[in-house]
Amino acid sequence: MKVIIVGCGRVGAYTAAALGREGHDVVVVDKNADAFRRLPPNFSGTTLVGYAFDRDSLEKAGVKDADALVASCAGDNTNAVTARVAKEVFRVPDVVARIYDPQRAEIYRRHGIQTFAPTAWSAGKIIEFLTSGSLEREIAFGNGEVEMMAAFVPTHLVGKTINDLRVPGEIRVALIVRMGRGMLPVSGTKFEVDDQVHVLVHQSAVEKFQKMMGWKA
């Protein structure tokens, strides 16, 4: 997987180093060359001095061929613009942006840009998102056998009932957030556009869940 990390702060540097160790092709972009000192000496990726949402910088980083981009600069505005350019101009499949403002974060999630705040996410969560599809793991139960996962309802499930996203003993919709309000669904509840679903998934059924959501063939 080719990943561009924009912003080499603590989160960006840790994420870049971890992805590099896993064998991914990583390019780190920062306007300050000194920021690259945060990367480990054995960092396997490449670095590029450039500005976050500058198209020339992103193109030099290989954004046209990127599988994912992480905008982890210090400012919300910089990350928001970078994420939108990556998603809307260059059509990068997976885009993750560091956004502190919860209202703005919700807007960007609705446009397919996953957001995180340092108070709620760690670099490990970013890596998990990039390597496991378009879902957010919220909480694990027991020894991790069951996880609560959150995602926006894909188009092919709009108008279908929650039973279309249920496998007895493996997958169950626990909560739907609709227009900012939470609701506990019943068997006949139908999915609507922009619904965010929170689903209980057994660890053995994660891939099955991803296929049901249309993220895997």
N, C-alpha and C positions, 0 to 999 in steps of 0.2 A: 504494500500500500504506500502511495506517495502522499506525504502530509506536509503542509506548510504551516509553520508556527510563526505567527506575527506577534512580536513582543517577547523579548528574552528576559523577563523578570523571573521571580522565583518559580511561579507556576509554569510559565512557558519553558524555562530551562529544564525543569524536572520532567515535564511532559516530553520534551524533545529527546532527552537522554534516555528515558524509559522506552520510548518507541524505537529509538535507535538500537537499543540492546535487543529488542524483539525482532530486529532485522528489517524494519520498515525504512523506506527512503525518506529522510527528513531534511527539510530546508528551513532554517531559522532566519527570520528577517527582523532587523531592529535598526533604528536610526542612529543608535549609539554603538560604535564598535566595542567599547569597553564592556557592554552588557554581555558579550559572548564569553567573558571570563567566568560567568556562572556555569557554563557548560563544562562537563568533565573533560580531562585531557584526552581520554580515549573516545570522545564523541565521534560516532561514525558518519554523521550527516554533514551537511554543508551550511555555511553561514553567508548572509548577504546584508550589506549595509544599505538600507533603503527605508522609505516611508510607508507606513501601514497600508493606506488605501490608494497609493500611487500606482496607477496601472502599469507603468513601465517596470516598477520594482516587482510587482506581482508576476508580470510576464517573465522577467528574468529568473524569478524563483520557480517558474514552471507551472503557473496556476492553470494553464490550459489543459494540462495533463494530470492535475492533482485529483486524488480521490477524496481528500479532506483538507479543511483549513481550520485552524484554531486562532481566533483573535483574542490575544491575552495581554493587550496593552493596559496601561493604568486608567485610561479614561473611557467612559461609556460611549461618548460620541465617536471617538476614533474606532472603537471596536464595532459599533453599530454600522458605521459607514463601510468599514472593511468587510464585514460579514455580508452586507447587502451587495457590494460589488462582486464578491466571490460567488454568491448564490445567484444573483440576477443577471450579471454581465457574463461571468465566466462559467456559470452552471456547474459549480463544484458540487458533487453529490452530497457530502456531509460537511456542514459548517457549524462550528461551535464558537460562541462569543461570550466573553466575560462582561456581564451587564449587572450593575448593582441595583438599578431602579426596577422594582418588581413589575410595575405597570408596563414599562417599555419592554421588559423581558417577555411578558405574556404576548405582546403584539408580535415580537419577532418569532416566538415559538409557533404562532399561528401561520407564519410564512415559511415554516420549515427550517428555521435557524434555532438550534438548541442553544440555550443560554445557561450560564452558571455564575454564581457569586462565590468568592472565596469562603464566605461564612457557611455556605451550604454544600459546596463541592470541593473536592480535592483534585490534584492532578490525576490521581488514580481513577476517579470517576470519569474524567475526560477520556482517558485511554480506554476505559471500559465501554464508553459510548461509541467511540470510533471503531472499535473492534468487534462490537456485538450487534450492530444494526441501529435503527432509528428508535431506540427506546431508552428510557431512563429507569434504572433500578433504584427504587426508593428505600426499601427496607427488607431485611431478610429475617426469617423466622426460624426458630430451632437452631440447628447447626448449618443453616443455609439451604435446607432442603426445599423450602418454599420462599419465593420472593414476591414482593409487590412491585409491579412494573407499570409505568405510566407512558402513554403515547396518545397522539391525536388519531381519531378514527380515520382510516383510509377511505377513499372514495367508494370502493367496491362494497363497503359495509354500511354505508349511509342508507337508511331505510330498512335495514335488516334488524332483527331482534338480537338481544344479547345471547340467545341460544346459538347463534351462528358463530359466537366467539366463546364457546364452552365445550370442554371435554371433561366428562365426569372423572373426578379424582386427579385431574391434571391442570386444567385451566378454568378459571371462573372470574367473571367481571364483578368486582366488589363495589365500585363507585364510579359514577359519571359526574364530571364537572361540566355544566352547561351554562353558558352566559355568565360565568363567574360564580355560579351557585352549585353546591354539591347535592347529589341525589343518590339514594340507594335504589338501584333498579330492581324490577320484578321480572318474571319470566317473559312478559309481553312487551317490555320496554324496547322501543326502537331507537337506533342510533340516528343522530342528526348531524348536520354539517358543523364542524368546529367542536364537536364533543371531544373532551379529553377523558380517556378511560384509564382506570386504575385496576389492574388485573392481577389476581393471585395465580402464580405459575410455579408448578413443581420444577425443580432443577432438571429433571429428565425430559421436560417438555418445552424447553426454551426454543429449540429449533422449530418445533411444531408450531409454537405460537408465532414465531417470525414468519413462517410460511403462511399461516392464516391471515396475518396482517399484510401479506404481499411483499415482504422484504426479501424473501428467498424463494427460488424456484422449486 
